[in-house]
């Protein structure tokens, strides 16, 4: 491989962006449910239309229903967006993650529970370090304690899973 080829590859490798994950948190469950139902309705209408013969007698009616479903989805999407907070998390560099883990070593109980870090202090520290929105460790710890369990788990999963995003493919030679 020539130096020119390597230089071009190296430039591309050096410019690969770190993965980002988002967490969408809707503050109104009715709005979220309405949005998800409207989304399903459009998916079902589109699937039904796709399987319908071009010359089917009721095609015009089905197309009209699909059009209404899409209008309903647009309205539900607007309401959902207005009630949704989007949090963004970015993968840390390998050494940065290792250093963070080293600062939050597990207790004997954490190790017995299968953790490689302090289960109380590491998650808020990682959430804060990975946050592109400026979440502090204090806020992350508070959310993990005060949010309902599923939302608190999703907050952790957004920050942790982006650290494990795979961008490689080990092809067959």
N, C-alpha and C positions, 0 to 999 in steps of 0.2 A: 504494500500500500504506500502510495507516495505521500510525502509531507503535505502536499496540497489537499489530498483527499482527507488525510487525518485532520488537518486544520479546519476543513469545512465541517467534518463530523464533530470535532471538539467544540466548535462554535455552537452548533445545534445542541449538543449535550449541555453546554454551559447555560443555555438559554431556556431549558425546559422549566416551565412554571410548576410550582408546587401545587398539589391537588387542593381543592377547596370543597367543603361540604356545607350544605345549608340546613338549618333547622327552621321550620315554619311553625309558629305558635299562634294559633287563633284564639282570641280572647272571648269568643262567643260560640258556644258549641252548636247552637241552632243555625247560625250562619254557616259554620263548617259543614254541618250535616246537609243543609240545603245545597251547598256547593258540590259536595260529593255525590249527592243524589242526581243533581243536574248533569254532572260529568258522566255518571253511569248511564243516564238516559240518552245522552248524545252517543256514547259508545254503542249502546244497544241499537239505536236508530240507524247509525252508520253501518253496523254489521247486518242488520235486517235489509237495508237498502242494497248493500253489496251482494246479498244472496238473492235479491229479487230480479226476476227477468225484466229486461228492458221494455218489453211490451206488456207487462202485467197490467191488468185492469185497474188495480188500486195503487199503481205506482205514484200517481199525482198526489193522492191522499197521504201516502207514506212520506213523500218528499216534503209535503206541507208540514207534517208532524215533525219531521227531522229539522226543518227550518225553525219551527217553534222551539224545539228542544235546544237548538243552538242559541237562539235569542235568550231563552231562560238561563242557559249556562253563562252567557255574557253578563247578564244581570247578577247572577249568583257570584260570578268571579269578581265583579266589581265590589260587591259587599264583602266577600272573603278577603280580598286584598286590603280593604279599608280596616279590617279587624285583625289582620295578621302581622305579626312581628317576624322578621326574617333575621336570623343570626347566622353569621358565616364563620367557619373555622378552616384554618389552613394547616397543612402538614408542617411540622417542624423539621429542621435539619437533623440528621441522625445524632450528631454529637449533642445538639441542644436537647433532644429528647432523653438521651442517656444521662446528661448532667441533671436534668429535672428529676429523673427517676432516682439518681444517686442522692439527691437532696431529701427525698421522701422514702427512706428505706423502710421496709416492712417490719412490723413487730412480730414476735413469735406467733401471735394469734393470726395476724395477716398471712404469714407464711403457711400456717396450718389451714387457713381458708383458701390457699392457692394463689395468693396475690404476691406479685413481685415488687410491691410498693405499699406505702402506708395508705390504707383504704380511706382514711378520713382526710388526709392532707393532700395526697397526690391528685385526685380527680379535680378539685377546685383549681389547683395550680396548673394542671394541663389545660383545663377549660380556659383559664385566663391567658395562658401562653399562646394557645392556638386561636383565640378569638381575634377576628379582624374588626370587631366592633368595640373593643375596649372593655370587655367584661373584666372586672377585678376579681381577685381570688376571694375576697370577702363576699362579693355579690354571688359568685358561683357557689360558694359554700352555703349561703343563705337560700339560694334557689334549690339546691339539692335537698335541703332540710324542709323547706316550706311548700314546694310544689307537690302536686300529686305524684305518686311513685312513677307512673308511666312517663310523665313529662320530665321528671328529674333524670330518669334513665335515658330518655332520648337526648337530653342535654349532654350527658356523659358520652353516649354513643356517637353523637355528632363530632365531638372533640377527639375521641379515641379512634373511631373508625377511619377518619381521614389520615391518621398516622399509619394506617395499615392498608391504604389504597395501593393497589398493585397497578403499575404502569408498564410492566414488562411482559413479554411473552417469549418463553424459551422454546422457539420453534424447532422443527426437526431438521437441523443442519442446514 
